[in-house]
Amino acid sequence: MLNPPASFIGQKKGLNVLADVAKLGLAFQNTGVATSRRFRREQPDIVRRYIRAQVEAVHRIYTDKETALQVLTKYFRGNVERDILEKTWELLTEGTLLPKKQYPTLEGLKFILAPLAEKDAKARAAKPEDFADSSFIKELDESGYIDNLYRKR
């Protein structure tokens, strides 16, 4: 399982795509950010500011292609060709891999837990809500902040 741009580099080198989770319509929690419950409880302002910064970074990716490509180039140390970086940006801004509103994908977490539940009683008893807290992103979303970011264009 590869994420872009590694997936595009692999294809260019002859690897075949066996399945594309996004195109199959399967819910999948691709990436996430984690902290402890204690930190979340004791430092809610830091968590709130982080979530806001994450939403602003995603907005920047969607609305400033050149800066997004420069950042990708920097973190891949210039080792990725421009056409691959552009394909990566296009895929990210389709909205499936990198949604504008960064809610955890509870269905995606269920998908991850399902095979674990076959062998592990703790996984069988677990619920996606045990691993995800949507309250901070929900607060930001309901305030209108995210929608207003995209209206400013």
N, C-alpha and C positions, 0 to 999 in steps of 0.2 A: 504494500500500500504506500503510494508516494503522493506527496503534495506538490503542487507547482512551485517552483519551476523544475524540480527534480523529475516530475512525471514527464514533462516535455523533453527534457534532456534525455531521459531514458528512451522515449519514443524515437527521438532523432538518432539514437545509437542502436535502434533495432528492436527494442523491447515492445511487446504487444500489450495492449490494454485488455485485461481479462474482464474487468467490470468497472464501471464508473458509478460510484454510489449516488452522486448527485443526479445523474441521468436516469438511474433506476428508480428515483423517487423515494429512496430509503432515507429515513431520518437517521442522522448520525452526528454525534457530538464530535466534531473534527478537532477542535482545540478548546482550551479552557484556561482559566486562571484559578489558582487555589490559594486559600489561606485557612487558618484555623478558625474554629467557631469563637474561640477566646479573643483572637485579634479582631475579628469582625464585631464582636460585642463591645470590646474595650476601645477600639479605634475606628468607630463608624465614619468619622469625618475623612480619615485617610482612605478608607475603602470607597467612599462616595467620590472623592477627588480622583482616585484611580479610575473608577468606572467612567467618570466624565472625560478624563484624558483619553481613555480607550475609544469612546464614542467620537471624540474629536479627531483622533488619528484615523479612524475608519472613514469619517467624513472627508478628511484630507485625501485619502486614497481615492475615493470616488470623484472628488472634484478637482484634483490637481495631479493629473496623470504624470507630468514631467517630474514633479517632486517625488511621487511614488516610485517612478522608475529609477531616479537617482538613489533613493534609499535602498531599493532592491539591489542596485549595482554595488553600493557600498558594502552591504552585508554579505553579498556573494563575491566580494573582493574583485569585481570586474571580470570574473570567470564565466559569466553567462552572457550569451549573445543577445543583442538588443531585440531580435524578433521573438526570442523565448521569453524575455522579460515583458514584452508587450502582450504576448499570449497569456502570460500569468496575470497581468493587470486586467485584461479583458475577462478572464475567468473569475477573478476576485470580484469584479464589479457587476457581474451578472446577478449577484445577490444571494446565491445559494451557499457558497463557501464562506462568504463574509457579509452577513446581513447588516444592514444599516443600524438596526436595533439589536444589540448584543445580548439577547435573552439566551439562557441555556436551553438546549434542546432536550426536553424531558423524554420525548419519544426516542431520541438518539441515545440517551443514557439507558433506557430500557433495552435497546438493541445491544448495547455493550454488556449489560448485566445478564441477558438471557443465556448465552453459552456458559457463563460462569456459574449460573444458578443450577445447571445440570450436575455439577460436582461439589458445589460449596453451599452449605446450609446458610451461611451468612449472606451470600449473594442472593439466595432464594428469598430470604426475608427482607432484603433491602428494597427500598423504593427510590426512584430517581430524585425525589424531593429530599432524600437524606444527603444528597451530594451537591445539590444546587440551591442557591438562594437568589431568587429573582427580585427581591425587594428593592435593591439599590437601582437596578436598571429600570424597574417598573416606576419607581419614584421619579427618575429622570425623564422617562417617557411620558408619564402622566402630567408632568409639569409643562409639557410642550417643547421642551428644550431640543430634543432630537429633530422633531418635525421642523422647528424654526431654523435649525442649522441648514437644512436642505432647501428651505424657502429663500434664503439669502442670496442664492445664486444669481 
